[in-house]
Amino acid sequence: MDIEKGKLLRWIDEKGFGFIKPEKGGADIFIHISALKSMSRPPVVGDIIHYETSLDDKGKLRAINAKIEGVSQVLTVSPIDRKRKTQPAHQPRQQPYRSRNTYRPPYKKSGFRLVPVLLIVAAVSIYSKFANQHVSNVSPLSAVIEPPKPVQQFQCQGKVYCSEMTSYDEALFYLRNCPGTKMDGDNDGIPCEQQF
């Protein structure tokens, strides 16, 4: 097969195909993205394409084994070549290079990406509306209010020793607030350890 050359006149990214105007003239040639599978980027209108032609099932010409002029190719290794490669036992086995078609057509059904987001937003708004109604229906008198704990008030009245204290709280108050107490012999901040 002869390699021909032409200019890409039209390219439809979403569908992955376009048409080439042959350099030698004649009808436009259909080209599918699969014919450019070894290229490092998808084609753009105006690219010069080198290609071979073949007849499809309907008898129409199409480009095959195409390359974009001036664009690098992605290396491919056939499965047979992978089996033939041998490595010395002392080297770790490397993963074989896997060629990838770097072109990925845009996601056609982008509306489906928004569906989960919209569902979450709707659920949150319904919940917040329900929660606000539920809170507004509660009467303020039905709320349980805990009574405040009684506050013991001690005063510095000249007590100095543990034997003069009636409770641990009183001894702690005296130790922290009153001068001259003798209730913490080991200076650890805990008064009257033997008594309480």
PASEBA-1860 file (N, C-alpha, C; in nm, 3 decimals):
! residues 196
1> MDIEKGKL> 0.084/-0.119/0.000/0.000/0.000/0.000/0.088/0.125/0.000 ~ 0.044/0.223/-0.073/0.117/0.349/-0.081/0.077/0.440/0.033 ~ 0.175/0.514/0.085/0.145/0.612/0.188/0.108/0.742/0.118 ~ -0.007/0.795/0.155/-0.056/0.919/0.096/-0.049/1.029/0.200 ~ -0.071/1.150/0.152/-0.060/1.267/0.239/-0.179/1.357/0.212 ~ -0.229/1.419/0.321/-0.341/1.510/0.305/-0.356/1.599/0.427 ~ -0.446/1.696/0.415/-0.469/1.793/0.522/-0.602/1.762/0.589 ~ -0.604/1.764/0.723/-0.727/1.737/0.799/-0.819/1.858/0.786
9> LRWIDEKG> -0.934/1.837/0.717/-1.028/1.947/0.695/-1.127/1.963/0.811 ~ -1.177/1.850/0.860/-1.277/1.853/0.968/-1.240/1.747/1.071 ~ -1.268/1.779/1.198/-1.246/1.681/1.305/-1.354/1.701/1.411 ~ -1.423/1.593/1.446/-1.530/1.598/1.546/-1.478/1.523/1.668 ~ -1.433/1.600/1.767/-1.372/1.543/1.888/-1.466/1.447/1.960 ~ -1.591/1.486/1.975/-1.687/1.405/2.052/-1.706/1.266/1.990 ~ -1.700/1.260/1.857/-1.724/1.133/1.788/-1.594/1.059/1.757 ~ -1.482/1.132/1.754/-1.353/1.068/1.728/-1.328/1.038/1.582
17> FGFIKPEK> -1.379/1.120/1.492/-1.350/1.101/1.350/-1.349/1.234/1.278 ~ -1.298/1.231/1.150/-1.294/1.351/1.068/-1.270/1.314/0.924 ~ -1.230/1.416/0.844/-1.210/1.395/0.701/-1.081/1.463/0.655 ~ -1.009/1.392/0.567/-0.882/1.440/0.513/-0.903/1.480/0.367 ~ -0.846/1.593/0.327/-0.844/1.634/0.186/-0.712/1.583/0.128 ~ -0.716/1.484/0.037/-0.592/1.428/-0.018/-0.511/1.533/-0.094 ~ -0.379/1.525/-0.081/-0.290/1.619/-0.149/-0.299/1.604/-0.300 ~ -0.320/1.481/-0.346/-0.325/1.456/-0.491/-0.463/1.486/-0.550
25> GGADIFIH> -0.559/1.526/-0.466/-0.693/1.558/-0.514/-0.788/1.440/-0.499 ~ -0.911/1.463/-0.529/-1.011/1.359/-0.519/-1.103/1.381/-0.400 ~ -1.188/1.281/-0.373/-1.288/1.290/-0.265/-1.219/1.289/-0.128 ~ -1.285/1.352/-0.031/-1.234/1.352/0.107/-1.230/1.210/0.161 ~ -1.130/1.182/0.245/-1.110/1.048/0.302/-1.151/1.050/0.449 ~ -1.233/0.953/0.487/-1.277/0.938/0.626/-1.160/0.887/0.710 ~ -1.144/0.942/0.832/-1.042/0.892/0.925/-1.102/0.880/1.064 ~ -1.078/0.768/1.128/-1.125/0.743/1.265/-1.005/0.753/1.359
33> ISALKSMS> -1.030/0.788/1.484/-0.923/0.804/1.584/-0.840/0.676/1.599 ~ -0.902/0.560/1.575/-0.829/0.434/1.588/-0.715/0.422/1.487 ~ -0.722/0.497/1.375/-0.615/0.495/1.277/-0.493/0.571/1.327 ~ -0.510/0.652/1.432/-0.402/0.733/1.490/-0.364/0.685/1.628 ~ -0.382/0.557/1.656/-0.365/0.507/1.793/-0.223/0.520/1.848 ~ -0.124/0.535/1.763/0.013/0.546/1.814/0.058/0.691/1.833 ~ -0.029/0.788/1.811/0.009/0.929/1.821/-0.001/0.978/1.966 ~ 0.084/1.076/1.999/0.088/1.127/2.137/-0.019/1.230/2.166
41> RPPVVGDI> -0.091/1.277/2.065/-0.201/1.371/2.087/-0.307/1.350/1.980 ~ -0.430/1.394/2.006/-0.535/1.382/1.904/-0.511/1.484/1.792 ~ -0.567/1.461/1.674/-0.546/1.554/1.564/-0.628/1.682/1.581 ~ -0.584/1.786/1.511/-0.659/1.912/1.507/-0.671/1.953/1.361 ~ -0.774/2.030/1.331/-0.795/2.075/1.193/-0.671/2.150/1.146 ~ -0.627/2.115/1.024/-0.507/2.177/0.967/-0.385/2.087/0.974 ~ -0.388/1.980/1.054/-0.276/1.887/1.061/-0.254/1.820/0.926 ~ -0.127/1.794/0.894/-0.093/1.715/0.776/-0.087/1.569/0.821
49> IHYETSLD> -0.163/1.484/0.754/-0.176/1.344/0.791/-0.112/1.257/0.682 ~ -0.028/1.163/0.722/0.026/1.059/0.634/-0.053/0.933/0.663 ~ -0.104/0.868/0.559/-0.195/0.756/0.581/-0.193/0.659/0.464 ~ -0.246/0.541/0.491/-0.274/0.444/0.386/-0.425/0.437/0.373 ~ -0.475/0.390/0.258/-0.620/0.380/0.241/-0.663/0.235/0.234 ~ -0.787/0.215/0.274/-0.845/0.081/0.270/-0.995/0.098/0.249 ~ -1.059/-0.004/0.197/-1.204/0.000/0.178/-1.271/-0.056/0.303 ~ -1.378/0.012/0.350/-1.452/-0.040/0.464/-1.557/-0.139/0.418
57> DKGKLRAI> -1.644/-0.185/0.507/-1.747/-0.285/0.475/-1.844/-0.237/0.368 ~ -1.862/-0.106/0.358/-1.957/-0.049/0.261/-1.890/-0.010/0.130 ~ -1.761/-0.039/0.118/-1.689/-0.008/-0.005/-1.639/0.135/-0.014 ~ -1.638/0.207/0.097/-1.591/0.345/0.097/-1.446/0.350/0.146 ~ -1.370/0.448/0.093/-1.230/0.463/0.133/-1.222/0.521/0.274 ~ -1.126/0.470/0.349/-1.098/0.524/0.482/-0.948/0.518/0.506 ~ -0.898/0.609/0.591/-0.756/0.613/0.622/-0.724/0.511/0.730 ~ -0.611/0.442/0.714/-0.563/0.348/0.815/-0.413/0.375/0.837
65> NAKIEGVS> -0.358/0.322/0.945/-0.215/0.337/0.977/-0.169/0.482/0.957 ~ -0.241/0.575/1.016/-0.215/0.717/0.995/-0.119/0.774/1.098 ~ -0.049/0.879/1.057/0.043/0.951/1.146/0.026/1.099/1.120 ~ 0.039/1.178/1.226/0.031/1.324/1.214/0.173/1.376/1.193 ~ 0.192/1.454/1.089/0.325/1.506/1.057/0.374/1.597/1.170 ~ 0.497/1.571/1.218/0.558/1.653/1.322/0.516/1.620/1.464 ~ 0.434/1.516/1.483/0.389/1.476/1.617/0.454/1.343/1.651 ~ 0.506/1.333/1.773/0.576/1.211/1.813/0.479/1.095/1.830
73> QVLTVSPI> 0.535/0.976/1.817/0.457/0.855/1.833/0.483/0.795/1.971 ~ 0.384/0.723/2.021/0.399/0.649/2.145/0.454/0.512/2.110 ~ 0.560/0.470/2.182/0.620/0.339/2.154/0.525/0.228/2.191 ~ 0.520/0.126/2.107/0.439/0.008/2.138/0.528/-0.114/2.130 ~ 0.501/-0.210/2.217/0.575/-0.336/2.218/0.474/-0.447/2.202 ~ 0.496/-0.533/2.102/0.402/-0.642/2.079/0.417/-0.749/2.186 ~ 0.312/-0.829/2.211/0.322/-0.937/2.310/0.432/-1.038/2.278 ~ 0.460/-1.060/2.150/0.564/-1.156/2.111/0.701/-1.102/2.152
81> DRKRKTQP> 0.722/-0.970/2.128/0.850/-0.909/2.167/0.869/-0.914/2.318 ~ 0.762/-0.900/2.393/0.772/-0.905/2.539/0.821/-1.042/2.586 ~ 0.773/-1.148/2.521/0.813/-1.283/2.561/0.958/-1.309/2.525 ~ 1.005/-1.250/2.415/1.142/-1.273/2.370/1.245/-1.204/2.459 ~ 1.204/-1.097/2.523/1.298/-1.023/2.609/1.333/-1.107/2.731 ~ 1.461/-1.116/2.757/1.505/-1.187/2.877/1.592/-1.093/2.957 ~ 1.586/-1.106/3.087/1.666/-1.023/3.175/1.753/-1.112/3.262 ~ 1.872/-1.064/3.297/1.957/-1.143/3.387/1.887/-1.162/3.521
89> AHQPRQQP> 1.917/-1.274/3.587/1.849/-1.308/3.712/1.879/-1.210/3.823 ~ 1.996/-1.143/3.822/2.031/-1.053/3.930/1.957/-0.919/3.922 ~ 1.895/-0.888/3.809/1.820/-0.762/3.798/1.673/-0.786/3.830 ~ 1.608/-0.691/3.898/1.466/-0.708/3.923/1.388/-0.701/3.793 ~ 1.282/-0.775/3.787/1.200/-0.780/3.667/1.124/-0.649/3.652 ~ 1.133/-0.592/3.533/1.064/-0.466/3.506/0.929/-0.496/3.443 ~ 0.835/-0.407/3.471/0.704/-0.419/3.408/0.719/-0.383/3.260 ~ 0.658/-0.460/3.170/0.667/-0.426/3.028/0.595/-0.294/3.001
97> YRSRNTYR> 0.646/-0.222/2.902/0.585/-0.094/2.866/0.450/-0.121/2.801 ~ 0.350/-0.056/2.847/0.216/-0.072/2.790/0.180/0.055/2.717 ~ 0.154/0.041/2.590/0.117/0.161/2.515/-0.025/0.201/2.552 ~ -0.047/0.329/2.549/-0.180/0.381/2.578/-0.218/0.476/2.468 ~ -0.342/0.474/2.434/-0.392/0.576/2.345/-0.417/0.698/2.432 ~ -0.340/0.803/2.410/-0.349/0.920/2.497/-0.474/1.002/2.468 ~ -0.538/0.977/2.357/-0.659/1.053/2.325/-0.778/0.990/2.395 ~ -0.853/1.072/2.464/-0.978/1.026/2.526/-1.087/1.123/2.487
105> PPYKKSGF> -1.190/1.075/2.418/-1.296/1.169/2.379/-1.365/1.224/2.503 ~ -1.418/1.345/2.494/-1.485/1.405/2.610/-1.601/1.319/2.657 ~ -1.631/1.327/2.785/-1.741/1.251/2.844/-1.871/1.301/2.785 ~ -1.944/1.213/2.717/-2.063/1.256/2.645/-2.178/1.294/2.736 ~ -2.195/1.221/2.843/-2.312/1.242/2.929/-2.273/1.318/3.054 ~ -2.224/1.440/3.035/-2.175/1.519/3.149/-2.288/1.554/3.245 ~ -2.413/1.553/3.199/-2.525/1.582/3.287/-2.538/1.482/3.400 ~ -2.494/1.358/3.377/-2.505/1.255/3.480/-2.408/1.279/3.595
113> RLVPVLLI> -2.304/1.359/3.574/-2.212/1.390/3.683/-2.279/1.481/3.786 ~ -2.374/1.561/3.742/-2.440/1.656/3.832/-2.549/1.591/3.916 ~ -2.599/1.476/3.872/-2.712/1.414/3.942/-2.680/1.386/4.089 ~ -2.567/1.321/4.125/-2.539/1.297/4.267/-2.528/1.427/4.347 ~ -2.468/1.529/4.288/-2.453/1.656/4.358/-2.590/1.718/4.385 ~ -2.676/1.715/4.284/-2.810/1.772/4.301/-2.890/1.695/4.406 ~ -2.874/1.563/4.410/-2.946/1.483/4.510/-2.900/1.519/4.651 ~ -2.770/1.538/4.669/-2.718/1.573/4.801/-2.768/1.711/4.844
121> VAAVSIYS> -2.766/1.807/4.751/-2.814/1.942/4.784/-2.961/1.938/4.821 ~ -3.042/1.863/4.748/-3.184/1.853/4.777/-3.207/1.788/4.914 ~ -3.132/1.682/4.944/-3.149/1.615/5.073/-3.114/1.707/5.189 ~ -3.007/1.784/5.174/-2.966/1.876/5.281/-3.070/1.985/5.301 ~ -3.124/2.039/5.191/-3.224/2.147/5.207/-3.353/2.095/5.269 ~ -3.395/1.974/5.233/-3.516/1.915/5.293/-3.493/1.889/5.441 ~ -3.376/1.836/5.475/-3.346/1.807/5.615/-3.344/1.935/5.698 ~ -3.279/2.040/5.645/-3.270/2.164/5.723/-3.408/2.227/5.740
129> KFANQHVS> -3.493/2.217/5.640/-3.629/2.272/5.651/-3.707/2.195/5.757 ~ -3.696/2.062/5.757/-3.766/1.980/5.855/-3.712/2.006/5.995 ~ -3.580/2.017/6.006/-3.519/2.040/6.138/-3.563/2.174/6.194 ~ -3.571/2.277/6.110/-3.616/2.409/6.157/-3.761/2.406/6.203 ~ -3.848/2.334/6.133/-3.989/2.324/6.174/-3.999/2.249/6.306 ~ -3.920/2.143/6.321/-3.926/2.062/6.442/-3.882/2.143/6.563 ~ -3.776/2.221/6.547/-3.725/2.301/6.658/-3.824/2.412/6.693 ~ -3.889/2.472/6.592/-3.981/2.581/6.621/-4.108/2.532/6.691
137> NVSPLSAV> -4.143/2.404/6.679/-4.263/2.352/6.745/-4.241/2.319/6.892 ~ -4.118/2.317/6.938/-4.089/2.284/7.076/-4.111/2.409/7.162 ~ -4.190/2.394/7.266/-4.215/2.510/7.352/-4.096/2.531/7.446 ~ -4.067/2.656/7.479/-3.951/2.682/7.564/-3.967/2.626/7.704 ~ -4.088/2.603/7.751/-4.108/2.551/7.886/-4.075/2.402/7.896 ~ -4.078/2.333/7.780/-4.054/2.189/7.786/-3.906/2.155/7.796 ~ -3.819/2.252/7.777/-3.676/2.225/7.788/-3.640/2.198/7.934 ~ -3.555/2.099/7.953/-3.514/2.062/8.088/-3.397/2.150/8.129
145> IEPPKPVQ> -3.411/2.218/8.240/-3.305/2.303/8.291/-3.252/2.243/8.419 ~ -3.123/2.216/8.418/-3.062/2.158/8.538/-3.043/2.267/8.642 ~ -3.074/2.235/8.766/-3.053/2.335/8.871/-2.902/2.353/8.892 ~ -2.861/2.474/8.922/-2.718/2.497/8.943/-2.670/2.425/9.069 ~ -2.544/2.381/9.065/-2.488/2.313/9.181/-2.463/2.415/9.291 ~ -2.492/2.378/9.413/-2.468/2.474/9.521/-2.318/2.503/9.535 ~ -2.285/2.627/9.548/-2.146/2.669/9.560/-2.113/2.685/9.708 ~ -2.015/2.607/9.751/-1.973/2.621/9.891/-1.878/2.737/9.900
153> QFQCQGKV> -1.906/2.823/9.989/-1.818/2.937/10.005/-1.744/2.924/10.137 ~ -1.613/2.924/10.124/-1.528/2.918/10.242/-1.461/3.054/10.258 ~ -1.425/3.083/10.379/-1.353/3.207/10.407/-1.230/3.174/10.490 ~ -1.126/3.252/10.469/-1.005/3.234/10.547/-1.034/3.281/10.690 ~ -1.042/3.187/10.784/-1.073/3.222/10.922/-0.961/3.181/11.018 ~ -0.840/3.175/10.968/-0.726/3.146/11.054/-0.698/2.999/11.075 ~ -0.769/2.907/11.008/-0.742/2.764/11.021/-0.611/2.734/10.949 ~ -0.528/2.650/11.014/-0.396/2.623/10.960/-0.373/2.473/10.940
161> YCSEMTSY> -0.428/2.386/11.024/-0.400/2.242/11.025/-0.515/2.160/10.968 ~ -0.485/2.038/10.924/-0.584/1.947/10.868/-0.692/1.912/10.971 ~ -0.656/1.902/11.094/-0.753/1.865/11.198/-0.865/1.969/11.212 ~ -0.842/2.089/11.162/-0.942/2.194/11.170/-1.036/2.194/11.048 ~ -1.009/2.113/10.946/-1.088/2.111/10.823/-1.203/2.012/10.835 ~ -1.318/2.048/10.779/-1.436/1.960/10.782/-1.450/1.878/10.653 ~ -1.382/1.920/10.544/-1.391/1.845/10.417/-1.265/1.870/10.333 ~ -1.250/1.786/10.233/-1.136/1.801/10.141/-1.146/1.933/10.066
169> DEALFYLR> -1.269/1.971/10.021/-1.290/2.096/9.949/-1.247/2.216/10.033 ~ -1.279/2.212/10.163/-1.240/2.322/10.251/-1.088/2.328/10.263 ~ -1.023/2.211/10.277/-0.877/2.207/10.288/-0.811/2.259/10.160 ~ -0.868/2.224/10.044/-0.816/2.270/9.916/-0.830/2.421/9.904 ~ -0.947/2.473/9.948/-0.968/2.618/9.945/-0.863/2.690/10.030 ~ -0.841/2.639/10.151/-0.744/2.703/10.241/-0.602/2.697/10.184 ~ -0.568/2.582/10.125/-0.433/2.566/10.069/-0.409/2.665/9.955 ~ -0.510/2.685/9.871/-0.495/2.771/9.754/-0.512/2.920/9.785
177> NCPGTKMD> -0.593/2.952/9.884/-0.630/3.092/9.904/-0.583/3.158/10.035 ~ -0.550/3.081/10.135/-0.519/3.140/10.266/-0.370/3.124/10.298 ~ -0.306/3.229/10.350/-0.163/3.221/10.381/-0.137/3.147/10.512 ~ -0.019/3.086/10.521/0.027/3.026/10.646/-0.030/2.889/10.677 ~ -0.091/2.819/10.582/-0.147/2.686/10.611/-0.036/2.583/10.617 ~ -0.061/2.476/10.695/0.037/2.368/10.709/-0.034/2.236/10.682 ~ -0.091/2.224/10.558/-0.171/2.107/10.522/-0.111/2.025/10.408 ~ 0.002/2.068/10.351/0.063/1.998/10.238/0.211/1.980/10.266
185> GDNDGIPC> 0.244/1.878/10.344/0.382/1.857/10.387/0.476/1.822/10.274 ~ 0.427/1.751/10.170/0.516/1.711/10.061/0.509/1.806/9.941 ~ 0.437/1.915/9.954/0.426/2.020/9.851/0.384/1.966/9.713 ~ 0.288/1.872/9.711/0.239/1.821/9.584/0.106/1.883/9.542 ~ 0.054/1.978/9.620/-0.070/2.047/9.587/-0.194/1.974/9.635 ~ -0.180/1.864/9.703/-0.294/1.789/9.757/-0.290/1.801/9.909 ~ -0.389/1.868/9.967/-0.387/1.889/10.112/-0.443/1.770/10.189 ~ -0.393/1.752/10.310/-0.448/1.653/10.404/-0.465/1.515/10.342
193> EQQF> -0.361/1.464/10.282/-0.370/1.334/10.212/-0.405/1.220/10.306 ~ -0.357/1.221/10.425/-0.384/1.112/10.519/-0.525/1.121/10.576 ~ -0.577/1.239/10.591/-0.710/1.258/10.650/-0.822/1.234/10.550 ~ -0.808/1.279/10.428/-0.915/1.267/10.329/-0.874/1.169/10.220
END
